[in-house]
Amino acid sequence: MKQTLGILLIVLGLFLGYAGINKLDDSGETVKFLGITISAQDKEGKETGYIMLAGAALCLVGGVMSLQGKKIKV
């Protein structure tokens, strides 16, 4: 059961990491028109991307720790 949970956490972490990176990439655009550079950024999109990346890191660490069978002391 622990191994299944660990593997699921790792897969979830990889998915969240991929989705978070894509969210960060899609949060800003730049347009060049007649020598003028215009850029627009989606602040909420960036925040969501960073939250997804943090969740991915937590899931990966939790999954690896679950597979190793070590307990975390708080």
N, C-alpha and C positions, 0 to 999 in steps of 0.2 A: 504494500500500500504506500509506503514511504517513497519507494522508487517511482511509482506512477505519479504521485504528487510532485516529486522533484522534476520529473521530465515534463509534466504539464506546466509547471512554473517556468522552466527554461524556455519552452516553446512560446508561452505567453510573453515572456520577456523579449524574445527575439521579434515577435510580431509587434509589440508595443514600440520597440526601438526602431523598427522599419517604418512604422506609421508616424512616429514622432519626427524622424528625419525628413520624411516626405512632407509633413505638416510645416516644418521649418522652411523647407525649400519653396513651398508654395505661398508663404506668407508675405513675400515681397516681390515687386515687379519694378523694372527700370525700362524707360522708353527714351530713346534718343531721337530728337526731332529738330532739324535745322541747327545742329551743333549744341542744342540745349538738352541736358540730361534731366529727366523728370523721374522721380522714384516715389513709390507709395508702398507703405508697409502696413500689414495687418497685425496690430499689437496683440489682439486676442488670439490670433492664430499662433503667434510666437509663444505666448504663455502656455497655450494648450500643448504645443510641441515640446516645450521644456518639461511640463508635467508628465507627458507620456514617456519622455526619456528617463525621468526620475523613477517612474513606475517600472519601466523596463529594467533599470539597474537593480531595484529592490527585488523584482521577481527573479532575476538571474542569480543574485546573491542568495536568496532564499532557496532556490532550486538546487544550487550547487551545495549549499550547506545541508539541505535535506538528503541529498544523495551521499554525502560524506558521513552523515549520521552524527555530526558534532552538535553540541548544544551551545547556544549563545548565552553568555552570562551578562545580565543587565545590571 
